[in-house]
Structure formats: structure tokens, C-alpha cells
Amino acid sequence: MKKILYTVAVAATLLSCKSQSTAGSAAAKSQVDVSIDLKNVKDDKVMVTVLAPSITTEMTTFNIPKTVPGTYSTDNYGRFIENVKAYDAKGNELTVAKEGENTWKISNAKSLHKVTYWVNDSFDIETTGGMGGKDVFSPAGTNIIEGKNFMINTHGFVGYFEGKSELPYKVNIAHPSTLLGATSMIDTDNSTENDVFLSSRYAELVDHPIMYSKPDFVTFKVDDMDILISVYSPNGTYKASDFGPAMETMMRAQKKFLGAVNATKKYSVLLYLSDMKTKDAKGFGALEHTTSTTVVMPEMMPKAALLEQLKDVVSHEFFHIVTPLTVHSKEIHYFDFNNPKMSQHLWMYEGVTEYFANLFQVNQGLITEEEFYIRMADKIDQSKRFDEKMPFTKMSKDILDAKYKDSYYNVYLKGALIAMCIDIQMRESSNGEKGILDLMQALSNEYGVNKPFNDEELFGKITSLTYPAVGEFLNTYVAGETPIPYEKYFEKMGVKETTIKKPGNPFLKDESTPYITVDPSTKEIKVLPGVELNDFMKNLGMKNDDYILAVNDVNYNLDNIYDMIMASMDWKEGETVSVKIKRDGKEQILKGKVMLPMQDAEGFHGVDTSKAKVKEAWLKG
């Protein structure tokens, strides 16, 4: 999972039975059959019909997930389920009693034939997008817009009977012929208004989202992997073709970096662009799946900024095909959707993934060595805002507890830094011959998709596959309370800490403190009085108390100040820029070249040439 915060300071899933003839009674005994009719939406809800497998007890429970893999949060998807009913084969209604938010107990279960219920969507009630409160993180959420879009994260539509989640599932979806269901699953029905998908078990079904919308997609092949990118843009602002070329370049580089580690044959990116209206998604980022990722972004973002954010989150989610999707513990493989037991190893699931999302870029020449150091230095700086003595394994194991959940973001920071230090230690111990990618390949060979490891045995296995120093690092800095001495690990590669200059934002000092404000009486954007202007403003001739009316012929005020900030984040040094201002009541246009303000930051720089060979092996492989 990758979350994105979007503010002024920082550009900070089924089913309704068409007819009972869609699945024979014999099939219903050996598998779970689910149906939905997307053609008939009632009050922004859809009905799901689940034909039950054989049940030999007098009582059974039907569950909708409380928590799903990748979110590390309690979301209670049962709160979106209404009017649950159960019937025998003759249509007689059975007694159903709700127990808690996500569970329904069904009496006379030996005679149970089917369960029906209505599903509401989560996008309609979002206020914060899952960054806090009770909202579901949007990429893990659901959407129902009749005739236009259905974001089907299957855990939000389809439930499971207790003790029956390992049975195969058959999902039948009737839909308008104008909508295409984008997914990495194979549709076994050739008609234009009905799709049928098969899954070996409930967890596999949950692992495959589907997005129905008007066909807008691009496909391309990376080696032997088929890539699908499907886009829903409610106002037609963007098309899939806007993102295809850049995404192809990036995913080719990722596939080349992974080499033999990955064997996925198809990968889908399902991109939902929110128009930011009251009843729409507000949590931006992505959620990983074995062969796909769901992405939610604001449609209002400028194209260049949107593309950069898309590349960032998709590159992260794509690397999840290594871990936890290939290498994972029993807690992940046999995930309990309603009483989850979490793994100790978020440092690997999220941290190694985030590290790869950065390392592959310098490895494949997409960013410079210095840019890579800047990214890692920024993670060090941010990670120090969290408790550095908190054992990462403890935090991971208890991440659903209130005491630890606020530390989750650190998995992208310290988690990635843990992975980096393991990589460095392996390079030093092997004289550059092996790194963390070799470790993940060895773990993939040892375990794999269908063979989970015992949580408490992972450190021992990693040590046996690598070097004693790696085991010592894990026990001291990951399971232990000792803060990581990052400078010690950088020095192993001939890289030392230093003060560096990095480009800042024209309107935000240190990417957080604004140079601008808003006049409440006119809603106009104004340069703050009494602040020292940055190089961008000085070079253009701006002054304190100037009103900024437009930039590059686009008018701005309080209503779209976010757009201005986002657009400026994509400016390049030396680009032509024009700003319409109002000074002393008179309008004028300032024209010139972009001079990005430089700011001091703690960073790293390669200085020890005697370590050049091992450093080259670390960064270039």
C-alpha cells in the first residue's frame, strides 16, 4: 500500500443473481457461486446473491471482512452491507441474526441454499479518504456510479462462510455492454454483457479487483508480461494514452531490475481519478495485489505532477509482487479477514518494496546517484520523528493496536532504510557480489507463493542464506531497540554525510512553510509581507504584498490554490514563466525564467574512491 497526502503544504468490490439457473445445485455444493447485476442499481446499491456450499452444522456464520491484506487497518466492510437474508432451496426464509459489524449467524444452516444482501459503496461517505477516522482508504474501497463506474474491490462485495473460505469461487457479473471490466482475472464468458471469473479460494478472489467503466485502456508487453492500464476519468480530463508511454518505460526498467525474481504473466493498473466532489474518493495512493494495483488520484492534478505521482505509487506496488505476494508468512497466506493476526515483518513487506522502488531507478539510470542519496537522506530525516528505539518487529506485529497504528507511515521510511542497510551489509560481506535482491530471489526459491514461512523463523533463514553480520543487524536494529547508525553503513560504501543543496518549491519554504497567503475579503492569493523572498520571486521581480492573479495564463485564487502549488512542483530550472500580479491596485505581468530556490539539507556524497567498486555493485548491480 502506498498513501499520498494532498494538501496545500504538501502535494501531501459482487453480486446479484440474474436467475438461479446461473449455477446448478450440484456446483453450489462444491463451490461458492456469487452473482451480481450491475445493470440494475437501486438507491446507489447493488444486490449480491451467494449460493452456499454444503453445510453440515445447524448454525453457520457469513462474514464480510473486517481487515484485508495490505491496508493494516480495521475498516469493517460489513457496515456497507444491508438487508442480509438467507433462504432454503424452496425459497423459505431462514433466521439471520447480526453479530457485530461484519458477521451474520444463520440458523437451520443444513438447509441453506443462498444468501442475499445489498451493498453500498465507500466512496460516497469519505471525508478524509482513510487517512484518519473511520474512512476506508480509497484504493481499498468501493464505488457504485450507475452506468458509469464500479470500483469492485471484491472484499467489499463478496463474503465467505466460516470454515469454507478455501473452497473455489465462481463469480458471475452482469453489466451494461458499454462498460468493460478491467482486471487480471480471465473472463470465461464471451458475451458482451456478462463476465464469469473463477478463483481457487476466497483469498485469491479478494486479491483480484475489477474496475468497470467505459473502455479506456492501453496494453503493452514487457518481455513475457502483459500489462494493462485502465483509466476512469469522470470529466474526460485524461485518457489511458496519456500515461502509457511513461509507464511502459518505467515498468520495463522494473522488470529488467528484477530479472528472474518475478514470474507474473499479467499485471493490471486500475486508475480511478476522483473529481474531488463531496461524494467521491479522497484517499490518494494505491493498494497492491498479486497481479494488479488499484490507484486513486485527484483528476484536478496537472498532467506532469499526476504522472510523477502515478509512477511513484505504481513502482512501489509493482514491487510487492516480490513481497509479501511471493515471500510471506503464514499470517499473510492464511489471512484471517475478521480476526487478523499480523506478521512481524512489515520491514520486509513494505520496507523492501519501498527500497526497491527507489533503488531500481538509480540502477536503471532513471535518477542520478545524488538524487538517490537525497531520497534516502529525506527518509532518515523523516524517520527520526518516530520512536527510533521502538522494535520494528513489535510495532509490525501490533500495528492494528491504537498504540502502534500511528507509526505505520514509518514502514516507508525506516522500513526502506532497514532494507538499504541489509543491502549494503551484503555487498560488503560479499565484496560486491550479492545484495538484497539476491536475498529475495533466494527466499522466493525457498518459499514462494504457495509456501509461507513461520514468522519467528525468518531471521534465522535470512542469516543462513546470507552472512552472520546480516543476522546481527536484524537482531540488533530490527528486533532490538538500538537506533540504526546510518552513517556507519553509508561509510561501508565510501559515502559520507554532508550538507547538500536541493531545489525547493517556489511558493513553499522547506516544502511546508508558505511564502503566500489568501486575502479573506477577496479570496486573492497574496505574497506574505515581512518574509524574505526566495530566489524564484526575486528573479521574477515579485515583491511582498503583491497579489498573484494568474500564472502562465491560468487564473488562481483560494478556490484553486492547490492547483497552483501542484503545477509549480513540476517546474524545471530555466523554463519560461509569466505571472500576473496586482501591485498597489494596478495589474502587471512579470515574465522571466524559473529559478528554483535552493535550500540546505542533510545528505550524503560519495567521497572514498577506494570503495568505488563495491559502491558501483550496490547501486548498479
Beta strands, then each sheet from edge to edge (+ up, - down):
strand 1: 2-4
strand 2: 32-37
strand 3: 46-51
strand 4: 59-63
strand 5: 81-88
strand 6: 93-94
strand 7: 96-99
strand 8: 103-107
strand 9: 112-119
strand 10: 143-145
strand 11: 149-152
strand 12: 160-161
strand 13: 169-174
strand 14: 180-182
strand 15: 194-199
strand 16: 210-213
strand 17: 217-222
strand 18: 225-232
strand 19: 266-274
strand 20: 284-288
strand 21: 292-298
strand 22: 495-503
strand 23: 508-509
strand 24: 513-514
strand 25: 516-518
strand 26: 525-527
strand 27: 547-551
strand 28: 554-555
strand 29: 576-583
strand 30: 586-593
strand 31: 598-606
sheet 1: 1+ 20- 21+ 19+ 18+ 17-
sheet 2: 6+ 5- 9+ 3- 2+ 13+ 15-
sheet 3: 7+ 8- 4+ 12-
sheet 4: 10+ 11- 16+ 14-
sheet 5: 22+ 31-
sheet 6: 23+ 24-
sheet 7: 25+ 26- 27+ 28-
sheet 8: 25+ 26- 27+ 29- 30+
end
